[in-house]
Amino acid sequence: MNLLDLIFPGALYCVSCGRPLPPLLAGGFALCERCSDEIHWVGGRLCKKCGRPLSDENPYDSCHACANAEDPSFERGFACALYSGRAAEIVRDMKYREKAWYADTLASIMAARCLAEADPETGELFNYDYMVSVPMTEKKKASRGYDQASLLASGLSKRIGVPYLSKALARIRETGAMSGLSEDERRQNLASAFSVDCDNIQNKRILLADDVYTTGSSINACAKALLSAGAERVDFIVFAIGADSRRRRGEDRPAVVESPGQLRAKGPT
C-alpha cells in the first residue's frame, strides 16, 4: 500500500486503473465506468449447477463442465463476472501483485450478487448458517502474506450477515501448481487435501467463498470435505468464473452483459 492509499480513502479511486471516481460512485464498487464496462458481468442463461453463463451453442441448462462432471459435491454456485479481460487482471493483481485491498471491492460486488438472489416477494436470502473459504497452504500464505479467499469471505460475511468460520476448513497437504493439469489430474492432486476441524458443521448449510472457479476441482474437493464432516448443503460464490467450453472460439462474452449497478437495480436474476 502506497502513501496515497493512506491519505485518501480507497473508494475515491478505481481499484483497477486508479482514475478518480465521480462523487456518486465514490461510495459504490470502487470501479470506474470504463473498467466496469470492460468486465463481462454474469447474466443471461446460466448453468443451473455452477452459475456459469451458457454459450449460445449450448441448448441445455448445464454447462459442458457440469454436464460431464462426476456428481459435484456442491449444490449450487454463483459468480459475478467471467474470468477474462479486466476481471482476470483484477484477480491477478489481488493475488500476485500484493494488492490485497482489492478484496474489499470484490467482496462488495459478491455481496450484490448474493442480494440479487433474494426472494422477490419477501426480500429474504437463502438461509446459510455459516460461510467458509477455500484455504491455501500455510506455506503459500506465508509467502504471499495473506489468503485472498479469506479476505473475500470476511468482507462478504460482514455485508450479508452470514457468520464466517475462518478456521473450519484447512488445506492439510501441499498440492503443487494446478495450472497445466487436466481435470482428472487436478482431482487426483486434491484428493484428501482438505480437512474440517469444526464441531459446528453438523447439519449446517454452508456458503463456500473463493476468488475464481475454473474447473471447480478445489471447490468440489472442499464441498466434499464439508459434506463428509456432516454439513447439510454446500453452495459456493466466487468473483469470477471460466467461460462455458462450448462457446465459439475467440468469444467469451455472456449472453447478457450487466454492470454491478444494473444487477442492484434489477434485483433477483
N, C-alpha and C positions, 0 to 999 in steps of 0.2 A: 504494500500500500504506500503510495507516494504522499508528499506533503499536501497536494491539492485535495486528496481524499480525506485528509484530516481536517482541513479548513472548511471545505464545502460539503454539504450533505450529498450522498451518492445519487439520490433521486433527481438532482438538478441536472445531471448529465446522463446521456445514453451510455449504458454499460458496454455496448458493443463498439461504437465508433467515437464516443467521447464528446459528441456535439451537445451543446446546451439544449435543454428541453424547454418547450413553451411552458408558461406557468400552469396551464390546465393539465399538462401531462406530468408535471414535477412530482405529483403525489401518486402517480399510477405505476406502470410497469418498468419505468426507467429504460424504455426503449424509444428512440425517436421514430417518427413515422416512416422514414426511409428504410431503416433497419427492419422495422416491423413488416413492411411491405415485401422485404426480401426473404421473409420466413414463410415457408409453406405450412400454414396452420391446418391442423387436422379438422376435417369436416366432410360432409357428403356421406357416401356409403362407407360404413366401417365394418371391419371384421367383428362378428358377434362375440368372438372369444378374446382377442388381444387388443382390439380397438384400432388396428392398422387401417388406413384408408385403402379401399379396394381399387384395383386398377380397372380401367374401362373394359379391358378384355376379360375380366373375371366376372362371370354372371352369377356366382354363388354368394352366399352370405358369410363365407370364411375366406381368409387369405390363404395363399398357397402354403405358407409355413404351417399354419394351424391345421389345415386340411390333411397334411402329411405327418403331423406330429403324433407321437405315441402317447395319447391320453395325458395332456398337460395337467399339472397338479393345481395350477391356479384356476379360479372360476371365471374371472373377467379382468380385462385390462383397459386402462385409459391412458391416452397420450395427448400432448399439446401440439406438437409440430413434427414434421418429417425430419429425420436426421440427414440433412443435406444443406449445402449452402451456408447461409448466415447462421442458422440454428446449430449446425455441426461446429462451426467456428466458435460460437459462444461456449458450447460444451467443452471443446478442446482447450479454450482459454482458461475455463474454470478448473479443469483437471490437470493440465500440463504446464500452464504458464503462470502459476501462483496467483490466480485471480479468484480466490475462494469466496470473496464477497459477491461474486456473480450469483451464488446460490440463493441469496435473498430475493433477487429479481425473479429467478426461475421458480422459486417456491411460491411467489405471489401469482405467477401465471398458472402453476399447477393447482393452486387453490381455486382460481377462477374456473379451471376445467372441472374440478370437483363440484363446484357450485352449479355448474351448467347441468349436472346430473340430478339436481334437486327435483322432488316431485312437483309437477307444475301446479297442482292444486293446493298442496299444503306447504310447499317450500322446504320440506324436510329432506335431508340427505339420508342415504343408506346408513344404517346404524353400525358403524365399525366400533369394536371395543378398543382396539389398540392399533398403533402404527409401528412398523418395524422397517428398517432399511437394509438393503443388500450390503453386507460388510466387506471390507478389504482386509488383507492380512495385516498384522501389526508391523511387519517389516516394511510393507509398501506404505502404510500410513505414516510410519516414522520417516521414511524417505521423502514423502510428499509434504508432510506436515499437517495434513488434515484428511478427513474422509468426506468427500463431496456428497455422497449419498446420505450420510448422517446429517450434514448441514441442510440438505434439501428437506429431509424428513422432519427435522427440528422446526424449520421455518414453516412448513406446511401444517404441522401439528398445531402450532400457535394460531394459525389462520382459520382452521376448520374445526378446532376443538376436539381432536382425537388424540388421546394421550400417546406419547412416543416412548416406547421401550427401547432405549438406546443400546442396551447390552443383552437383549433377549436372544439375538442371533449372532453367531461368531463363525468366522472362517478359520477352521482348525488346521488346515494344511495349505502349503504353497501349491498353487495350481499352474504357475507359469503363464506365459503370454498366451492369450486366446486368439489373437489375430492370426489369420492364415490357416486356422484349423477348420475342418469340416464340422457339420452339425453333430455327427456321431462322435468325432474326436473331442469336441467341446463337452459333450455329455459325459464321456468317459473321464475327461480331465476333471470334471466337477463332482464325480461320484464320491459321496461321503465327505465332501469338502466343508459342509456346514453343520453346525450343531446348535441346539436350542438349550439355553440354560435359564429357564424362567418357569416358575410354577403357575403363572397367570395365563398361560396359553390355552389351557384346557377349555374346550367348548367355546372358544372366543373367535370372533370374526376379525380378521387381520387385514390391514391395508399395507402392502409392501411398497416401499418407495425406492426408486433408483433414478439415475440420470438418463440412461439410454436403454432401449430394448431393440436388439437386432435379431439374433436367432432365438432369444429367450432362454438360453441354456442356464444362465446364472439365476434368473428369476424363477424358473421352473424348479431348479435344484433347491432354492431357498423355500419355495412354497411346499415342496415335498417334505423338507425337514420340519417345517412348522406343522403340517398335517400329521406327520408321524409322531409329533410331540403332543398331539391332541387338539390342535386348532380345528374349529368347525368349518371355516372357509377362509380362503386367501384370495384377495384381489390385488392388483398392482396398479401403480401410477408412475409414469415417467414423464420427463420433459419432452424427449424426442424418441421417435420410433423409426425403424427402417421401412423402406417402401415395399409394397407388395411385389414379389418377384415376378409376377405375371405382367407387370407394367411394360409398356413398349420401351424398347431400347432408347436410352437417352432422355426418357421422360420420367420425372419424379415428382410431379405436382399432383395433389389430391384432386378429386372431382370438384370440390368447392374450397376456395381459399378464404379464410376468415381471420380477421385480426383479433387480438385479445379483447379489444373494446367491443367488437361485434359479438364475440362469444358472451360477454357480460350482458349486452343488450338483448341478445336473442334468448338467453336463458337455456333451459334444458335442450339437449340435442337428441 
